[in-house]
């Protein structure tokens, strides 16, 4: 493990006992103490480069002050423009930020864009109350526009500061003002969540030792047999997954220790977004006794390891990986795509995701391969799978799963090699196999769909379905994809 990886691991491990200290604290202690711990970590790991996050926060505060009713796109433009400057600071004679600064800046960008959207929703809710002369109870709406100090406290809260998960300001606010926190379970869900982490850690160390990434950059690697080169991307993606599995499990455990993101099961929370329906914490029985609540930590769940490895489709793999960021992309990027179409929406979202990760060409080569994979699996699903018997569908799904994993192996190489030359060199050495297979499947699925019979029932149902409003169509399409 590199020194940076050891530092990340130490921070994640220490966040668990710190979380227990804050779990039952007062709102003021949580707010000030959580920000103090986070700011201390930022100063130690980022040093003078902490100024990047300070400038970004002040910029957002000014936007919220000047244009609270239409601040979402202004915030998106400001934070993403600053990301470009942040990644090109050497051209201006400014020292290169530390890797920890980059991690803080990435999560801060998500937080501040989301905050601007929450402020906009708050203004919209207040306007509706004024026009209807009645108070509306809207799930997930913040109680007021935060001050500059409150934005700083939210931005530097130690929870998820460098590794995620992403969470909204409302989630942070609910944690500060959490009711009956001693009754919220922490130990049992923490131990349950932590169990697979040691196994993943050992596998990471073992496989990364025998299959180092640097070997792919040597001439000796490209002198080896084709099948070996083709196989090598499998352990590389395995190591990549194990690293993030361990990091995200520990980051979730830090949240669980502090009861951060804990909501009643009845709230039907989503990763990143939080509760989706109204809920009550202090419910009473008819005799006045308190109803025992069942809690979950779905709001801060960032990885579904089993789902990532064993789901069948490429789009499902996206849903189970970095789940809170996937929610952010779906909510703030996909839904606001300039062109409302499935293909363009996916390509636009992947382009923004690549830009958020960095300016290395490997990110763009990998992320922009995903829309092709999504289109090919959709075409084959429509053209072939629905016409198969149950046993045929089972075989189809196993083949689909195998190809899905190989597609992610292939795209991972661009994500870890980073440069255009290294990524294309590897892909060329295996004859751009996944691109070729994806195009072949897309064409084959399209040809099969031309001859696919449409049942009378399907045509009748299509004729009877009334068109949805544009907002409903966008929401349904977004939910299907993410």
N, C-alpha and C positions, 0 to 999 in steps of 0.2 A: 504493500500500500504506500502511496505517496504521502509526503508530509501534510499536504492539503487535505487528503482523504482522512488521515488520522485526526486532524483538527476538527473537521466536520463531524466525525464520529464522536469525538470527545464532547463537542457542543450538544449533540443530540442526546447522548447519555446523561449529561448533567441537567438537561431540561426536564427530565423525569422527576428527580427529587425536588427541583425548584417548583415544578407544577404542584406538588403536594403542599408546598408552603403557601402557595397563593390560592389554593382551592377554596378555603373557607374564610378568606380575608375579606375585608370591607371593600366597597367599590373604589374608595380613594387609594387604598393600599394596592389593589390590583392595577389601577390605572397608573399611578406614579411608580410603583415598584416594578411592574411589568415593563414599562417604558425605560426605566433606569437600567434594568438588566440588559434589555435589548440594545440600548445606546452604548452601554459599556462594551458589549460584545462587538458592536459595530466599530467603535473607536479602536479597540485592540486589533481587530482583523483588517479593518479598512484604512485606519490611520487618517491621513489628511484627505484621502479620497471620500471620506464621509460627506464632504461638501457637495458632492454630486446629488446625494439624496436630499440634502437640505435645500438646494436650489430647486429641485423638482417639487418638493412639498410646498415651498413658498409660491411657486408658479401656479400650482393647483389652487391654493388658498385665494390668490388674486382672481383667478377665473371664477371661483365660487362666489366671491364678493361682487364681481362686476356683472356676471350673467348667470345667476343660479337657475333660471328657468330653461336655459338652453346650453348647459355647460358640458354635456356628455361628449359631443364631438370636438369641442374645444379642448377638453381634457385629453381625449384620445390623440388629437393632433400635437398637443404640447408634449405629452410623455413620450410619444413615439418619435418626435423630432429630437427630443433630448437624448433618446437612446442612440440615434445616429451620431450625434455629437459625442456622446459618451464612448462610443466604439471607435471613434476616429480622432481622439484627443491628441494622439502623437503628432498629427499633422499641424497642430497648433502649439507644439512645444510643451505639452502637458504630459507628465509621466503616465505610464500605463497603469490603470487601476488594478488592484489585486483581484484574484478570482472571487474572493469573498464580497468585494464591492460589486462585482457583476451579479452575484446571486442576490444581494440586497436590492439592487436596482431593478432586477427582473420582477421580483415579488412586489416591490413598491409600485411599479408600473401597473400591475394588475389591480392592486388595492386602490390606487388613486383614480383610475378610470371607473372602477366600480363605485367608489364614493361619489364621483360626479353624477353617475346615473342614479344613485340613491337620493341625492339632493334634488335632482330633477323630478324624480317620482314624488318626493315630499312636496315640492312646489305644486305639482299637478294635483295631488291629493287635497292640499289646502284650497286650491282654486275650485275644486269640485264641491268642497264643503261650503264655500262662500256662495256659490251659485245655487246650491240645493238647500241651504240653510239647515243642514243636518250633518252630524259628524259621521264620517265613514271609517269603519274599521278595516284596514287593508293589511294583509299579511306581508311582513317584511319591510314595511315603511318605517324609516327612522323617525324618532320623535321631534327632532329639530335639526337645523343646519349646524354642524360642529364648528367650533371656533378654531383658530390657528393652533392653540395649545392642544386641543382635543385631536386635531389631525396629526400633530406630532406624536402624541401618545399612541394613537392607533398605528401609525406608520412604523414606530420603533418598538412596538410590543414584541417581546422576545419570542412569542409563540409563532412558529413558522417563519421566522425572520429571514432565514437563508435557504431553507429547503422546502418551504410550504408546510402544510397545505394552504392554498389561498382561501381567505374567508372575507366576507363582506363586513362593512362597518357595523351593520345591524347585528351580526353574529358577535362581534367584539363587544358591542353595547350590551347585548343580552348577557354576556359572561360577566361584565362588570356589575350588573344589577340582578344577578342570578338569585332566585328565591329557593330557600331550603336546600342549599348546596350540600350540607352534610348527608342528606339522604340520597344523593346522586352517587351511584356506584362508580368506583375507579379501579380498585385493585383487581377485581375479577375480570372485567373487560380488558384491562391492561395486560394481565398475564396471558389471557387467551390470544390477544393480538400479538404478543411478543414471542410466542412459542416458536414459530417457524424462522425467526430472524437468525438464530445461531446456525441453523442448517444452511440458510442462504449465504451467510457469511463464510462458512467453511467451503462451500461450493465455489464461491467467488474467488477465494484465495487459491484453491486447488486448480481450477480451470484456467484462471488468468496466468498462473505460473507456467503451465504447459502450452498455452496458446496465447502468447503475448501479441498485442496489437502492433508493436513496432516491427515485428517480423514481416508484416504485410508490406512495409515500405522498403524492403530490401530487394535487390536483384535476385538473390538466392531463392526467394519465395516464388518469383515468376518463372524460375527455371524448373520448378517442381511440376508434377503431373496435374493435368486439368482437374481430375476428380478431387485431388487434395485441395487445390485452390477453391473449388466449388464448395467443398465441405467446410473450409476454414471459417466461412462467414457464420456457420451455425454456432460454434463455441464463442465467437466474438459477440454475437447477440445475446448468448446465454450469460456471459460475464456482464454485459451491459444491463441486462434485466436484474441479475442478482445484486449488483451495486445499488440500483435504485430501489429494489425491494427492501433491502436492509435500511437504507436512508429514510424511505417514506414510512416504513413500519415504526421506526424509532420516533420520527416526527409526530406520527399519530399518537404514539404512547405518551409523548410529552403533553399533547392536548388532553388525552384521557386523564392523566394524573391531575391536571388542573380543572377537570370537568369542563374544559373549553369545548364549545360546540355540542354540549349535551342537551338534548331536547326530548320531551316525551315521545314515545313511539307514535302516539296519535297525531303528532305534528307532521308526519310523513315527510321528513327532511330529505333534501337532496344534497349530494356532495357539492360544496362551494356555495350553493344558494341558500341552504337552510330550510326552515319550515315552509310548507306549501299550503297548509290549511291552518285555520285558527285552532288554538289549543289552550287548555287551562292547566296550570301547575298545581294549584292548591284546591283541588276538587274535594267536596265533602259528601259523605253519605247522608241518608235521610236522618240518621241519628246524630249527625254532627261530626262523626269521626272522619279523619282524613283518608282519602282514597290513595292507596299505594300506587305510585306511578312506575311504569316501565320506561326506561330511558335507552336511547341509542346514541351513537356518535357518527351517524351517517353524514352529518354536515362536514366533518373533518376527515372523512374517509377518502384517501387519495389513491389507493391502489387495491385492485382485486386480483391477487396473484393467480388464483385458479382460473378466473375468468379470462385474464390476459393470455395464459398459456393454452387453455383448452376451449375457448370460444371458437366458433367455426368461421366467422366472417371477419374481413379486414375492418369493417366499420364497427363491429362489436369489440375488436381489440382496441380501437381508439377509445371506446366508451369506458373500458376498464383500466386504462392507463392514465396516470396523472389526472385523476377524475375531476378534481376541483378546477384545474386549468381548462379541461375540456368543457366544463360547464360555463366558464368565463368566455371561451371562444364561441360557444353556441349562443350565449345570451347577448354578447356585445359585438360580435363580429359576424357570425353567420346570419343572424336575424336582420342585421343592417347591411347585408350585401348589396352593392350597387345594382346588380341584376338579380331578380328573383327567379333563379332556376337552380335545379339540383346540381348540375355539373359546374356552373360558374360559382355557385355558393360554396361548394367544396374546394374548388381551386383557390378562390379568394381567401377562404379561411386558412388553408394550408400555407398560402403565401404570407399572410399576416403572422401565422405561427412561426414560420421560418425566420421572418424578420425579427420577431420577439426574441427568438433564441440567439440570434447573432447575424453577422454579415458574412460568415464563411460560406462559400459556394456549396459545400457538401450538404448544408441544411436545406438549401433550395432544391438541389437535385433529389434529395430524399423525400422531402415533403410534397413536392410537386409530382412525384410518382404515385402518391396515394390516390388522387382523383382518377388516374388511369385504372388502378386496381379496383377501386369502388365501381367504376363503370363496367369493367369486365365481369366482376362477380354479379352485378345486377343484371347484366345481359344474359348470363348463363342461368341465373336463377329463374328469369322469366322465360327464357327460351327452352330450357331443358328440365330443370328440377321439378317444376310443378306438373310435368307430364309423366313423372316416374312413379312406380309403385312404392310402397313403404320401404321395402328392402332396397330398392334402387335409390331412394332418397338417403338411406343410411350410408350406402357406399359413396354416393355423391358428397355427403357431408364429410366423410373421412378424407376423401381426396381434396375437398375444399379446405379442410383444416390444414392438411399437409402443405398445400400451396400457399395458404395464408401465412404460415410460419416461415416458409422460404421467402415470401415477399418481404416480411419484416426483417429477416436475416439480411437480405439484399439491401434494403433501405438503410439499415443500421450502419452499413459500411460507410455510406456517405456522411452519416451523423457523427461517426467517430474519426474518420480520416480527415474530414473538414475541407481540405483543399480540393480544387477542381481537378488538378492533375492526378493526385493520389486516388480520388474517387473514381474518375473515368478510367484510370489505368487498371484498377481492380475490376470494374465492371466489364471493361474490354477483354480482360484476361479470361472471363467466363462468358464472353460473347453476348453481353447484355441480355442474359438468358431470361430474367424475370420480365423485362420490358417486352421481349419477343413473345413469351408465353402469354402475357397479359393482352397484347394486341391480338394474338391468335384466338384467345378465348372470347374477346370482345366481338371479333368478326363472326366467329362460330355461333355465339349466342344470338347475335343480330340476325344471322341467316335462319337459325332455328325458330326465332320468334316470328319470322315472316309466315311460316307454315303452322304456327301454333294455333290450334282450334280455340275459338271462344265459345264457351257454353251459352245457351240461351239465357240461363239464369244470370250470368255475369253481365250480358248486354242489358237485360231488364233492370238489374240493380243499378247499372251505370246510368240508365235513362231516368231512374227514379230519384237518384241522388241530386239534391239541390246544391247549387254552387255556394261555397262558403264565402264569408267575407275575406278580404285580403289579409286581415290580421289573423284570422283563424287558419287560413291556408298556410301562412308563414309559420305559425306556431306548430301546426301538425307536421309540416315538412321538417322543421327543426328538431322536433322530438323524435321523428323516425330516424334521422341521421345520427343524432347524439344521444 
